[in-house]
């Protein structure tokens, strides 16, 4: 691509293609927004993983066409993510079609066994999250929610506003 000497070409490709690839992804993130790297939804998570894979492919390209294809595919992924986010904001039906809902794993100090079964979360994992959130007594727990991102939120304290847990599945 750059030099006849193999070792020199490898070094130049690694440095130059990495620089261009990272600059391209940075420009896309600046243009489209930080949501590009979020994991707010399962779709966002897939785009983040795929963009990393495409960037790796771009910096390892041995031909300009492969390099360009990887960069254009990254731009396409980010563009699709932008469109999906816009549509989700304006269409509840679309939101429900592509997104899993959050699941209540605990409510008012009580473990929701059916939710653990459905979500395949082990009780030991639930207790680990409770310890991580500094819960000292199960009675302190207002709600534990398996979020759409796969994260587990632990809500504890004296009270819990209904609006915070509105729309969460309670199997």
Chimera marker file (.cmm) of the C-alpha trace (Angstrom):
<marker_set name="trace">
<marker id="1" x="0.000" y="0.000" z="0.000" r="1" g="1" b="0" radius="0.5"/>
<marker id="2" x="2.731" y="2.464" z="0.968" r="1" g="1" b="0" radius="0.5"/>
<marker id="3" x="6.197" y="0.924" z="0.554" r="1" g="1" b="0" radius="0.5"/>
<marker id="4" x="7.843" y="-1.923" z="-1.354" r="1" g="1" b="0" radius="0.5"/>
<marker id="5" x="9.762" y="-3.045" z="1.751" r="1" g="1" b="0" radius="0.5"/>
<marker id="6" x="7.404" y="-5.409" z="3.635" r="1" g="1" b="0" radius="0.5"/>
<marker id="7" x="8.289" y="-4.476" z="7.212" r="1" g="1" b="0" radius="0.5"/>
<marker id="8" x="8.175" y="-0.755" z="6.409" r="1" g="1" b="0" radius="0.5"/>
<marker id="9" x="4.798" y="-1.144" z="4.685" r="1" g="1" b="0" radius="0.5"/>
<marker id="10" x="3.374" y="-3.024" z="7.697" r="1" g="1" b="0" radius="0.5"/>
<marker id="11" x="4.512" y="-0.317" z="10.116" r="1" g="1" b="0" radius="0.5"/>
<marker id="12" x="3.221" y="2.469" z="7.868" r="1" g="1" b="0" radius="0.5"/>
<marker id="13" x="-0.134" y="0.727" z="7.365" r="1" g="1" b="0" radius="0.5"/>
<marker id="14" x="-0.572" y="0.156" z="11.083" r="1" g="1" b="0" radius="0.5"/>
<marker id="15" x="0.193" y="3.771" z="11.954" r="1" g="1" b="0" radius="0.5"/>
<marker id="16" x="-1.544" y="5.543" z="9.082" r="1" g="1" b="0" radius="0.5"/>
<marker id="17" x="-4.682" y="3.386" z="8.849" r="1" g="1" b="0" radius="0.5"/>
<marker id="18" x="-5.118" y="3.457" z="12.629" r="1" g="1" b="0" radius="0.5"/>
<marker id="19" x="-4.859" y="7.229" z="12.655" r="1" g="1" b="0" radius="0.5"/>
<marker id="20" x="-7.343" y="7.629" z="9.799" r="1" g="1" b="0" radius="0.5"/>
<marker id="21" x="-9.729" y="5.026" z="11.270" r="1" g="1" b="0" radius="0.5"/>
<marker id="22" x="-9.778" y="6.555" z="14.741" r="1" g="1" b="0" radius="0.5"/>
<marker id="23" x="-10.168" y="10.052" z="13.272" r="1" g="1" b="0" radius="0.5"/>
<marker id="24" x="-13.100" y="8.811" z="11.153" r="1" g="1" b="0" radius="0.5"/>
<marker id="25" x="-14.884" y="7.190" z="14.104" r="1" g="1" b="0" radius="0.5"/>
<marker id="26" x="-14.248" y="10.276" z="16.260" r="1" g="1" b="0" radius="0.5"/>
<marker id="27" x="-15.704" y="12.512" z="13.539" r="1" g="1" b="0" radius="0.5"/>
<marker id="28" x="-18.789" y="10.278" z="13.265" r="1" g="1" b="0" radius="0.5"/>
<marker id="29" x="-19.311" y="10.364" z="17.026" r="1" g="1" b="0" radius="0.5"/>
<marker id="30" x="-18.990" y="14.158" z="17.044" r="1" g="1" b="0" radius="0.5"/>
<marker id="31" x="-21.457" y="14.392" z="14.152" r="1" g="1" b="0" radius="0.5"/>
<marker id="32" x="-24.050" y="11.891" z="15.349" r="1" g="1" b="0" radius="0.5"/>
<marker id="33" x="-23.576" y="12.262" z="19.110" r="1" g="1" b="0" radius="0.5"/>
<marker id="34" x="-22.370" y="10.358" z="22.142" r="1" g="1" b="0" radius="0.5"/>
<marker id="35" x="-25.311" y="7.983" z="21.965" r="1" g="1" b="0" radius="0.5"/>
<marker id="36" x="-23.292" y="6.216" z="19.283" r="1" g="1" b="0" radius="0.5"/>
<marker id="37" x="-21.246" y="4.544" z="22.036" r="1" g="1" b="0" radius="0.5"/>
<marker id="38" x="-24.037" y="4.074" z="24.534" r="1" g="1" b="0" radius="0.5"/>
<marker id="39" x="-25.629" y="0.841" z="25.524" r="1" g="1" b="0" radius="0.5"/>
<marker id="40" x="-29.040" y="2.308" z="26.188" r="1" g="1" b="0" radius="0.5"/>
<marker id="41" x="-30.686" y="-0.411" z="24.095" r="1" g="1" b="0" radius="0.5"/>
<marker id="42" x="-29.704" y="-3.797" z="22.769" r="1" g="1" b="0" radius="0.5"/>
<marker id="43" x="-29.453" y="-2.203" z="19.311" r="1" g="1" b="0" radius="0.5"/>
<marker id="44" x="-26.984" y="0.417" z="20.614" r="1" g="1" b="0" radius="0.5"/>
<marker id="45" x="-24.899" y="-2.334" z="22.157" r="1" g="1" b="0" radius="0.5"/>
<marker id="46" x="-24.752" y="-4.272" z="18.873" r="1" g="1" b="0" radius="0.5"/>
<marker id="47" x="-23.722" y="-1.131" z="16.977" r="1" g="1" b="0" radius="0.5"/>
<marker id="48" x="-20.945" y="-0.425" z="19.492" r="1" g="1" b="0" radius="0.5"/>
<marker id="49" x="-19.549" y="-3.953" z="19.173" r="1" g="1" b="0" radius="0.5"/>
<marker id="50" x="-19.878" y="-3.981" z="15.380" r="1" g="1" b="0" radius="0.5"/>
<marker id="51" x="-18.194" y="-0.590" z="15.011" r="1" g="1" b="0" radius="0.5"/>
<marker id="52" x="-15.212" y="-1.826" z="17.018" r="1" g="1" b="0" radius="0.5"/>
<marker id="53" x="-14.968" y="-4.857" z="14.794" r="1" g="1" b="0" radius="0.5"/>
<marker id="54" x="-15.175" y="-2.721" z="11.648" r="1" g="1" b="0" radius="0.5"/>
<marker id="55" x="-12.487" y="-0.357" z="12.947" r="1" g="1" b="0" radius="0.5"/>
<marker id="56" x="-10.239" y="-3.348" z="13.630" r="1" g="1" b="0" radius="0.5"/>
<marker id="57" x="-10.864" y="-4.562" z="10.091" r="1" g="1" b="0" radius="0.5"/>
<marker id="58" x="-10.086" y="-1.137" z="8.678" r="1" g="1" b="0" radius="0.5"/>
<marker id="59" x="-6.717" y="-0.822" z="10.399" r="1" g="1" b="0" radius="0.5"/>
<marker id="60" x="-5.759" y="-4.319" z="9.258" r="1" g="1" b="0" radius="0.5"/>
<marker id="61" x="-6.747" y="-3.746" z="5.621" r="1" g="1" b="0" radius="0.5"/>
<marker id="62" x="-4.182" y="-4.580" z="2.985" r="1" g="1" b="0" radius="0.5"/>
<marker id="63" x="-6.074" y="-2.868" z="0.160" r="1" g="1" b="0" radius="0.5"/>
<marker id="64" x="-7.655" y="0.546" z="-0.122" r="1" g="1" b="0" radius="0.5"/>
<marker id="65" x="-11.025" y="-0.930" z="-1.123" r="1" g="1" b="0" radius="0.5"/>
<marker id="66" x="-11.218" y="-3.015" z="2.073" r="1" g="1" b="0" radius="0.5"/>
<marker id="67" x="-10.209" y="0.023" z="4.138" r="1" g="1" b="0" radius="0.5"/>
<marker id="68" x="-12.834" y="2.233" z="2.493" r="1" g="1" b="0" radius="0.5"/>
<marker id="69" x="-15.509" y="-0.441" z="2.821" r="1" g="1" b="0" radius="0.5"/>
<marker id="70" x="-14.890" y="-0.790" z="6.580" r="1" g="1" b="0" radius="0.5"/>
<marker id="71" x="-15.012" y="2.979" z="7.118" r="1" g="1" b="0" radius="0.5"/>
<marker id="72" x="-18.164" y="3.361" z="5.027" r="1" g="1" b="0" radius="0.5"/>
<marker id="73" x="-19.794" y="0.435" z="6.839" r="1" g="1" b="0" radius="0.5"/>
<marker id="74" x="-19.020" y="2.128" z="10.158" r="1" g="1" b="0" radius="0.5"/>
<marker id="75" x="-20.657" y="5.309" z="8.897" r="1" g="1" b="0" radius="0.5"/>
<marker id="76" x="-23.632" y="3.273" z="7.713" r="1" g="1" b="0" radius="0.5"/>
<marker id="77" x="-24.017" y="1.588" z="11.100" r="1" g="1" b="0" radius="0.5"/>
<marker id="78" x="-23.928" y="4.905" z="12.917" r="1" g="1" b="0" radius="0.5"/>
<marker id="79" x="-26.423" y="6.348" z="10.434" r="1" g="1" b="0" radius="0.5"/>
<marker id="80" x="-28.842" y="3.455" z="10.948" r="1" g="1" b="0" radius="0.5"/>
<marker id="81" x="-28.463" y="3.821" z="14.714" r="1" g="1" b="0" radius="0.5"/>
<marker id="82" x="-29.291" y="7.532" z="14.412" r="1" g="1" b="0" radius="0.5"/>
<marker id="83" x="-32.429" y="6.767" z="12.364" r="1" g="1" b="0" radius="0.5"/>
<marker id="84" x="-33.576" y="4.021" z="14.722" r="1" g="1" b="0" radius="0.5"/>
<marker id="85" x="-33.148" y="6.350" z="17.720" r="1" g="1" b="0" radius="0.5"/>
<marker id="86" x="-35.215" y="9.049" z="15.973" r="1" g="1" b="0" radius="0.5"/>
<marker id="87" x="-37.979" y="6.609" z="15.053" r="1" g="1" b="0" radius="0.5"/>
<marker id="88" x="-38.026" y="5.142" z="18.585" r="1" g="1" b="0" radius="0.5"/>
<marker id="89" x="-38.626" y="8.590" z="20.053" r="1" g="1" b="0" radius="0.5"/>
<marker id="90" x="-41.708" y="9.084" z="17.885" r="1" g="1" b="0" radius="0.5"/>
<marker id="91" x="-43.215" y="5.589" z="17.664" r="1" g="1" b="0" radius="0.5"/>
<marker id="92" x="-44.194" y="3.576" z="20.695" r="1" g="1" b="0" radius="0.5"/>
<marker id="93" x="-45.112" y="0.606" z="18.469" r="1" g="1" b="0" radius="0.5"/>
<marker id="94" x="-41.644" y="0.611" z="16.892" r="1" g="1" b="0" radius="0.5"/>
<marker id="95" x="-40.085" y="0.888" z="20.351" r="1" g="1" b="0" radius="0.5"/>
<marker id="96" x="-41.984" y="-2.173" z="21.557" r="1" g="1" b="0" radius="0.5"/>
<marker id="97" x="-41.123" y="-4.140" z="18.421" r="1" g="1" b="0" radius="0.5"/>
<marker id="98" x="-37.334" y="-3.772" z="18.722" r="1" g="1" b="0" radius="0.5"/>
<marker id="99" x="-36.766" y="-3.372" z="22.446" r="1" g="1" b="0" radius="0.5"/>
<marker id="100" x="-37.111" y="-5.734" z="25.392" r="1" g="1" b="0" radius="0.5"/>
<marker id="101" x="-38.761" y="-4.191" z="28.408" r="1" g="1" b="0" radius="0.5"/>
<marker id="102" x="-37.239" y="-3.967" z="31.876" r="1" g="1" b="0" radius="0.5"/>
<marker id="103" x="-38.163" y="-6.717" z="34.348" r="1" g="1" b="0" radius="0.5"/>
<marker id="104" x="-38.808" y="-6.322" z="38.083" r="1" g="1" b="0" radius="0.5"/>
<marker id="105" x="-36.625" y="-8.828" z="39.956" r="1" g="1" b="0" radius="0.5"/>
<marker id="106" x="-37.514" y="-7.602" z="43.454" r="1" g="1" b="0" radius="0.5"/>
<marker id="107" x="-40.286" y="-5.404" z="44.763" r="1" g="1" b="0" radius="0.5"/>
<marker id="108" x="-40.651" y="-4.063" z="48.303" r="1" g="1" b="0" radius="0.5"/>
<marker id="109" x="-38.105" y="-6.463" z="49.762" r="1" g="1" b="0" radius="0.5"/>
<marker id="110" x="-39.587" y="-9.545" z="48.072" r="1" g="1" b="0" radius="0.5"/>
<marker id="111" x="-37.839" y="-11.522" z="45.330" r="1" g="1" b="0" radius="0.5"/>
<marker id="112" x="-40.015" y="-12.048" z="42.260" r="1" g="1" b="0" radius="0.5"/>
<marker id="113" x="-39.195" y="-15.704" z="41.575" r="1" g="1" b="0" radius="0.5"/>
<marker id="114" x="-41.020" y="-15.781" z="38.247" r="1" g="1" b="0" radius="0.5"/>
<marker id="115" x="-38.921" y="-12.860" z="37.024" r="1" g="1" b="0" radius="0.5"/>
<marker id="116" x="-35.699" y="-14.647" z="37.995" r="1" g="1" b="0" radius="0.5"/>
<marker id="117" x="-36.850" y="-17.679" z="36.011" r="1" g="1" b="0" radius="0.5"/>
<marker id="118" x="-37.858" y="-15.677" z="32.925" r="1" g="1" b="0" radius="0.5"/>
<marker id="119" x="-34.703" y="-13.556" z="32.923" r="1" g="1" b="0" radius="0.5"/>
<marker id="120" x="-32.398" y="-16.455" z="33.875" r="1" g="1" b="0" radius="0.5"/>
<marker id="121" x="-30.855" y="-14.390" z="36.680" r="1" g="1" b="0" radius="0.5"/>
<marker id="122" x="-29.514" y="-16.517" z="39.521" r="1" g="1" b="0" radius="0.5"/>
<marker id="123" x="-30.421" y="-15.520" z="43.049" r="1" g="1" b="0" radius="0.5"/>
<marker id="124" x="-26.690" y="-15.394" z="43.839" r="1" g="1" b="0" radius="0.5"/>
<marker id="125" x="-26.225" y="-12.772" z="41.086" r="1" g="1" b="0" radius="0.5"/>
<marker id="126" x="-29.121" y="-10.773" z="42.496" r="1" g="1" b="0" radius="0.5"/>
<marker id="127" x="-27.541" y="-10.828" z="45.965" r="1" g="1" b="0" radius="0.5"/>
<marker id="128" x="-24.199" y="-9.772" z="44.485" r="1" g="1" b="0" radius="0.5"/>
<marker id="129" x="-25.904" y="-6.709" z="42.969" r="1" g="1" b="0" radius="0.5"/>
<marker id="130" x="-27.572" y="-5.944" z="46.298" r="1" g="1" b="0" radius="0.5"/>
<marker id="131" x="-24.206" y="-6.061" z="48.060" r="1" g="1" b="0" radius="0.5"/>
<marker id="132" x="-22.685" y="-3.881" z="45.333" r="1" g="1" b="0" radius="0.5"/>
<marker id="133" x="-25.446" y="-1.317" z="46.023" r="1" g="1" b="0" radius="0.5"/>
<marker id="134" x="-24.674" y="-1.417" z="49.771" r="1" g="1" b="0" radius="0.5"/>
<marker id="135" x="-28.014" y="-2.954" z="50.712" r="1" g="1" b="0" radius="0.5"/>
<marker id="136" x="-27.886" y="-4.106" z="54.316" r="1" g="1" b="0" radius="0.5"/>
<marker id="137" x="-31.412" y="-5.525" z="54.652" r="1" g="1" b="0" radius="0.5"/>
<marker id="138" x="-33.827" y="-6.886" z="52.065" r="1" g="1" b="0" radius="0.5"/>
<marker id="139" x="-36.569" y="-4.780" z="53.643" r="1" g="1" b="0" radius="0.5"/>
<marker id="140" x="-34.656" y="-1.661" z="52.471" r="1" g="1" b="0" radius="0.5"/>
<marker id="141" x="-35.041" y="-2.686" z="48.828" r="1" g="1" b="0" radius="0.5"/>
<marker id="142" x="-37.884" y="-0.927" z="47.042" r="1" g="1" b="0" radius="0.5"/>
<marker id="143" x="-37.145" y="-2.468" z="43.623" r="1" g="1" b="0" radius="0.5"/>
<marker id="144" x="-34.487" y="-4.306" z="41.660" r="1" g="1" b="0" radius="0.5"/>
<marker id="145" x="-34.851" y="-3.968" z="37.902" r="1" g="1" b="0" radius="0.5"/>
<marker id="146" x="-33.158" y="-5.871" z="35.086" r="1" g="1" b="0" radius="0.5"/>
<marker id="147" x="-32.853" y="-3.006" z="32.603" r="1" g="1" b="0" radius="0.5"/>
<marker id="148" x="-33.131" y="-3.270" z="28.829" r="1" g="1" b="0" radius="0.5"/>
<marker id="149" x="-29.340" y="-2.918" z="28.626" r="1" g="1" b="0" radius="0.5"/>
<marker id="150" x="-28.754" y="-5.957" z="30.833" r="1" g="1" b="0" radius="0.5"/>
<marker id="151" x="-27.711" y="-3.778" z="33.778" r="1" g="1" b="0" radius="0.5"/>
<marker id="152" x="-29.378" y="-4.316" z="37.134" r="1" g="1" b="0" radius="0.5"/>
<marker id="153" x="-30.648" y="-1.260" z="39.001" r="1" g="1" b="0" radius="0.5"/>
<marker id="154" x="-31.110" y="-1.467" z="42.752" r="1" g="1" b="0" radius="0.5"/>
<marker id="155" x="-33.499" y="1.089" z="44.234" r="1" g="1" b="0" radius="0.5"/>
<marker id="156" x="-33.459" y="1.258" z="47.991" r="1" g="1" b="0" radius="0.5"/>
<marker id="157" x="-34.526" y="3.765" z="50.589" r="1" g="1" b="0" radius="0.5"/>
<marker id="158" x="-37.620" y="4.786" z="52.493" r="1" g="1" b="0" radius="0.5"/>
<marker id="159" x="-39.953" y="5.469" z="49.571" r="1" g="1" b="0" radius="0.5"/>
<marker id="160" x="-40.227" y="4.921" z="45.840" r="1" g="1" b="0" radius="0.5"/>
<marker id="161" x="-42.244" y="7.082" z="43.474" r="1" g="1" b="0" radius="0.5"/>
<marker id="162" x="-44.473" y="5.007" z="41.196" r="1" g="1" b="0" radius="0.5"/>
<marker id="163" x="-43.358" y="7.009" z="38.160" r="1" g="1" b="0" radius="0.5"/>
<marker id="164" x="-39.812" y="5.600" z="38.445" r="1" g="1" b="0" radius="0.5"/>
<marker id="165" x="-41.006" y="2.014" z="37.994" r="1" g="1" b="0" radius="0.5"/>
<marker id="166" x="-43.868" y="2.753" z="35.597" r="1" g="1" b="0" radius="0.5"/>
<marker id="167" x="-44.034" y="0.321" z="32.677" r="1" g="1" b="0" radius="0.5"/>
<marker id="168" x="-41.754" y="-2.333" z="34.177" r="1" g="1" b="0" radius="0.5"/>
<marker id="169" x="-42.872" y="-5.941" z="33.632" r="1" g="1" b="0" radius="0.5"/>
<marker id="170" x="-43.762" y="-7.743" z="36.863" r="1" g="1" b="0" radius="0.5"/>
<marker id="171" x="-44.144" y="-11.448" z="36.052" r="1" g="1" b="0" radius="0.5"/>
<link id1="1" id2="2" r="1" g="1" b="0" radius="0.2"/>
<link id1="2" id2="3" r="1" g="1" b="0" radius="0.2"/>
<link id1="3" id2="4" r="1" g="1" b="0" radius="0.2"/>
<link id1="4" id2="5" r="1" g="1" b="0" radius="0.2"/>
<link id1="5" id2="6" r="1" g="1" b="0" radius="0.2"/>
<link id1="6" id2="7" r="1" g="1" b="0" radius="0.2"/>
<link id1="7" id2="8" r="1" g="1" b="0" radius="0.2"/>
<link id1="8" id2="9" r="1" g="1" b="0" radius="0.2"/>
<link id1="9" id2="10" r="1" g="1" b="0" radius="0.2"/>
<link id1="10" id2="11" r="1" g="1" b="0" radius="0.2"/>
<link id1="11" id2="12" r="1" g="1" b="0" radius="0.2"/>
<link id1="12" id2="13" r="1" g="1" b="0" radius="0.2"/>
<link id1="13" id2="14" r="1" g="1" b="0" radius="0.2"/>
<link id1="14" id2="15" r="1" g="1" b="0" radius="0.2"/>
<link id1="15" id2="16" r="1" g="1" b="0" radius="0.2"/>
<link id1="16" id2="17" r="1" g="1" b="0" radius="0.2"/>
<link id1="17" id2="18" r="1" g="1" b="0" radius="0.2"/>
<link id1="18" id2="19" r="1" g="1" b="0" radius="0.2"/>
<link id1="19" id2="20" r="1" g="1" b="0" radius="0.2"/>
<link id1="20" id2="21" r="1" g="1" b="0" radius="0.2"/>
<link id1="21" id2="22" r="1" g="1" b="0" radius="0.2"/>
<link id1="22" id2="23" r="1" g="1" b="0" radius="0.2"/>
<link id1="23" id2="24" r="1" g="1" b="0" radius="0.2"/>
<link id1="24" id2="25" r="1" g="1" b="0" radius="0.2"/>
<link id1="25" id2="26" r="1" g="1" b="0" radius="0.2"/>
<link id1="26" id2="27" r="1" g="1" b="0" radius="0.2"/>
<link id1="27" id2="28" r="1" g="1" b="0" radius="0.2"/>
<link id1="28" id2="29" r="1" g="1" b="0" radius="0.2"/>
<link id1="29" id2="30" r="1" g="1" b="0" radius="0.2"/>
<link id1="30" id2="31" r="1" g="1" b="0" radius="0.2"/>
<link id1="31" id2="32" r="1" g="1" b="0" radius="0.2"/>
<link id1="32" id2="33" r="1" g="1" b="0" radius="0.2"/>
<link id1="33" id2="34" r="1" g="1" b="0" radius="0.2"/>
<link id1="34" id2="35" r="1" g="1" b="0" radius="0.2"/>
<link id1="35" id2="36" r="1" g="1" b="0" radius="0.2"/>
<link id1="36" id2="37" r="1" g="1" b="0" radius="0.2"/>
<link id1="37" id2="38" r="1" g="1" b="0" radius="0.2"/>
<link id1="38" id2="39" r="1" g="1" b="0" radius="0.2"/>
<link id1="39" id2="40" r="1" g="1" b="0" radius="0.2"/>
<link id1="40" id2="41" r="1" g="1" b="0" radius="0.2"/>
<link id1="41" id2="42" r="1" g="1" b="0" radius="0.2"/>
<link id1="42" id2="43" r="1" g="1" b="0" radius="0.2"/>
<link id1="43" id2="44" r="1" g="1" b="0" radius="0.2"/>
<link id1="44" id2="45" r="1" g="1" b="0" radius="0.2"/>
<link id1="45" id2="46" r="1" g="1" b="0" radius="0.2"/>
<link id1="46" id2="47" r="1" g="1" b="0" radius="0.2"/>
<link id1="47" id2="48" r="1" g="1" b="0" radius="0.2"/>
<link id1="48" id2="49" r="1" g="1" b="0" radius="0.2"/>
<link id1="49" id2="50" r="1" g="1" b="0" radius="0.2"/>
<link id1="50" id2="51" r="1" g="1" b="0" radius="0.2"/>
<link id1="51" id2="52" r="1" g="1" b="0" radius="0.2"/>
<link id1="52" id2="53" r="1" g="1" b="0" radius="0.2"/>
<link id1="53" id2="54" r="1" g="1" b="0" radius="0.2"/>
<link id1="54" id2="55" r="1" g="1" b="0" radius="0.2"/>
<link id1="55" id2="56" r="1" g="1" b="0" radius="0.2"/>
<link id1="56" id2="57" r="1" g="1" b="0" radius="0.2"/>
<link id1="57" id2="58" r="1" g="1" b="0" radius="0.2"/>
<link id1="58" id2="59" r="1" g="1" b="0" radius="0.2"/>
<link id1="59" id2="60" r="1" g="1" b="0" radius="0.2"/>
<link id1="60" id2="61" r="1" g="1" b="0" radius="0.2"/>
<link id1="61" id2="62" r="1" g="1" b="0" radius="0.2"/>
<link id1="62" id2="63" r="1" g="1" b="0" radius="0.2"/>
<link id1="63" id2="64" r="1" g="1" b="0" radius="0.2"/>
<link id1="64" id2="65" r="1" g="1" b="0" radius="0.2"/>
<link id1="65" id2="66" r="1" g="1" b="0" radius="0.2"/>
<link id1="66" id2="67" r="1" g="1" b="0" radius="0.2"/>
<link id1="67" id2="68" r="1" g="1" b="0" radius="0.2"/>
<link id1="68" id2="69" r="1" g="1" b="0" radius="0.2"/>
<link id1="69" id2="70" r="1" g="1" b="0" radius="0.2"/>
<link id1="70" id2="71" r="1" g="1" b="0" radius="0.2"/>
<link id1="71" id2="72" r="1" g="1" b="0" radius="0.2"/>
<link id1="72" id2="73" r="1" g="1" b="0" radius="0.2"/>
<link id1="73" id2="74" r="1" g="1" b="0" radius="0.2"/>
<link id1="74" id2="75" r="1" g="1" b="0" radius="0.2"/>
<link id1="75" id2="76" r="1" g="1" b="0" radius="0.2"/>
<link id1="76" id2="77" r="1" g="1" b="0" radius="0.2"/>
<link id1="77" id2="78" r="1" g="1" b="0" radius="0.2"/>
<link id1="78" id2="79" r="1" g="1" b="0" radius="0.2"/>
<link id1="79" id2="80" r="1" g="1" b="0" radius="0.2"/>
<link id1="80" id2="81" r="1" g="1" b="0" radius="0.2"/>
<link id1="81" id2="82" r="1" g="1" b="0" radius="0.2"/>
<link id1="82" id2="83" r="1" g="1" b="0" radius="0.2"/>
<link id1="83" id2="84" r="1" g="1" b="0" radius="0.2"/>
<link id1="84" id2="85" r="1" g="1" b="0" radius="0.2"/>
<link id1="85" id2="86" r="1" g="1" b="0" radius="0.2"/>
<link id1="86" id2="87" r="1" g="1" b="0" radius="0.2"/>
<link id1="87" id2="88" r="1" g="1" b="0" radius="0.2"/>
<link id1="88" id2="89" r="1" g="1" b="0" radius="0.2"/>
<link id1="89" id2="90" r="1" g="1" b="0" radius="0.2"/>
<link id1="90" id2="91" r="1" g="1" b="0" radius="0.2"/>
<link id1="91" id2="92" r="1" g="1" b="0" radius="0.2"/>
<link id1="92" id2="93" r="1" g="1" b="0" radius="0.2"/>
<link id1="93" id2="94" r="1" g="1" b="0" radius="0.2"/>
<link id1="94" id2="95" r="1" g="1" b="0" radius="0.2"/>
<link id1="95" id2="96" r="1" g="1" b="0" radius="0.2"/>
<link id1="96" id2="97" r="1" g="1" b="0" radius="0.2"/>
<link id1="97" id2="98" r="1" g="1" b="0" radius="0.2"/>
<link id1="98" id2="99" r="1" g="1" b="0" radius="0.2"/>
<link id1="99" id2="100" r="1" g="1" b="0" radius="0.2"/>
<link id1="100" id2="101" r="1" g="1" b="0" radius="0.2"/>
<link id1="101" id2="102" r="1" g="1" b="0" radius="0.2"/>
<link id1="102" id2="103" r="1" g="1" b="0" radius="0.2"/>
<link id1="103" id2="104" r="1" g="1" b="0" radius="0.2"/>
<link id1="104" id2="105" r="1" g="1" b="0" radius="0.2"/>
<link id1="105" id2="106" r="1" g="1" b="0" radius="0.2"/>
<link id1="106" id2="107" r="1" g="1" b="0" radius="0.2"/>
<link id1="107" id2="108" r="1" g="1" b="0" radius="0.2"/>
<link id1="108" id2="109" r="1" g="1" b="0" radius="0.2"/>
<link id1="109" id2="110" r="1" g="1" b="0" radius="0.2"/>
<link id1="110" id2="111" r="1" g="1" b="0" radius="0.2"/>
<link id1="111" id2="112" r="1" g="1" b="0" radius="0.2"/>
<link id1="112" id2="113" r="1" g="1" b="0" radius="0.2"/>
<link id1="113" id2="114" r="1" g="1" b="0" radius="0.2"/>
<link id1="114" id2="115" r="1" g="1" b="0" radius="0.2"/>
<link id1="115" id2="116" r="1" g="1" b="0" radius="0.2"/>
<link id1="116" id2="117" r="1" g="1" b="0" radius="0.2"/>
<link id1="117" id2="118" r="1" g="1" b="0" radius="0.2"/>
<link id1="118" id2="119" r="1" g="1" b="0" radius="0.2"/>
<link id1="119" id2="120" r="1" g="1" b="0" radius="0.2"/>
<link id1="120" id2="121" r="1" g="1" b="0" radius="0.2"/>
<link id1="121" id2="122" r="1" g="1" b="0" radius="0.2"/>
<link id1="122" id2="123" r="1" g="1" b="0" radius="0.2"/>
<link id1="123" id2="124" r="1" g="1" b="0" radius="0.2"/>
<link id1="124" id2="125" r="1" g="1" b="0" radius="0.2"/>
<link id1="125" id2="126" r="1" g="1" b="0" radius="0.2"/>
<link id1="126" id2="127" r="1" g="1" b="0" radius="0.2"/>
<link id1="127" id2="128" r="1" g="1" b="0" radius="0.2"/>
<link id1="128" id2="129" r="1" g="1" b="0" radius="0.2"/>
<link id1="129" id2="130" r="1" g="1" b="0" radius="0.2"/>
<link id1="130" id2="131" r="1" g="1" b="0" radius="0.2"/>
<link id1="131" id2="132" r="1" g="1" b="0" radius="0.2"/>
<link id1="132" id2="133" r="1" g="1" b="0" radius="0.2"/>
<link id1="133" id2="134" r="1" g="1" b="0" radius="0.2"/>
<link id1="134" id2="135" r="1" g="1" b="0" radius="0.2"/>
<link id1="135" id2="136" r="1" g="1" b="0" radius="0.2"/>
<link id1="136" id2="137" r="1" g="1" b="0" radius="0.2"/>
<link id1="137" id2="138" r="1" g="1" b="0" radius="0.2"/>
<link id1="138" id2="139" r="1" g="1" b="0" radius="0.2"/>
<link id1="139" id2="140" r="1" g="1" b="0" radius="0.2"/>
<link id1="140" id2="141" r="1" g="1" b="0" radius="0.2"/>
<link id1="141" id2="142" r="1" g="1" b="0" radius="0.2"/>
<link id1="142" id2="143" r="1" g="1" b="0" radius="0.2"/>
<link id1="143" id2="144" r="1" g="1" b="0" radius="0.2"/>
<link id1="144" id2="145" r="1" g="1" b="0" radius="0.2"/>
<link id1="145" id2="146" r="1" g="1" b="0" radius="0.2"/>
<link id1="146" id2="147" r="1" g="1" b="0" radius="0.2"/>
<link id1="147" id2="148" r="1" g="1" b="0" radius="0.2"/>
<link id1="148" id2="149" r="1" g="1" b="0" radius="0.2"/>
<link id1="149" id2="150" r="1" g="1" b="0" radius="0.2"/>
<link id1="150" id2="151" r="1" g="1" b="0" radius="0.2"/>
<link id1="151" id2="152" r="1" g="1" b="0" radius="0.2"/>
<link id1="152" id2="153" r="1" g="1" b="0" radius="0.2"/>
<link id1="153" id2="154" r="1" g="1" b="0" radius="0.2"/>
<link id1="154" id2="155" r="1" g="1" b="0" radius="0.2"/>
<link id1="155" id2="156" r="1" g="1" b="0" radius="0.2"/>
<link id1="156" id2="157" r="1" g="1" b="0" radius="0.2"/>
<link id1="157" id2="158" r="1" g="1" b="0" radius="0.2"/>
<link id1="158" id2="159" r="1" g="1" b="0" radius="0.2"/>
<link id1="159" id2="160" r="1" g="1" b="0" radius="0.2"/>
<link id1="160" id2="161" r="1" g="1" b="0" radius="0.2"/>
<link id1="161" id2="162" r="1" g="1" b="0" radius="0.2"/>
<link id1="162" id2="163" r="1" g="1" b="0" radius="0.2"/>
<link id1="163" id2="164" r="1" g="1" b="0" radius="0.2"/>
<link id1="164" id2="165" r="1" g="1" b="0" radius="0.2"/>
<link id1="165" id2="166" r="1" g="1" b="0" radius="0.2"/>
<link id1="166" id2="167" r="1" g="1" b="0" radius="0.2"/>
<link id1="167" id2="168" r="1" g="1" b="0" radius="0.2"/>
<link id1="168" id2="169" r="1" g="1" b="0" radius="0.2"/>
<link id1="169" id2="170" r="1" g="1" b="0" radius="0.2"/>
<link id1="170" id2="171" r="1" g="1" b="0" radius="0.2"/>
</marker_set>
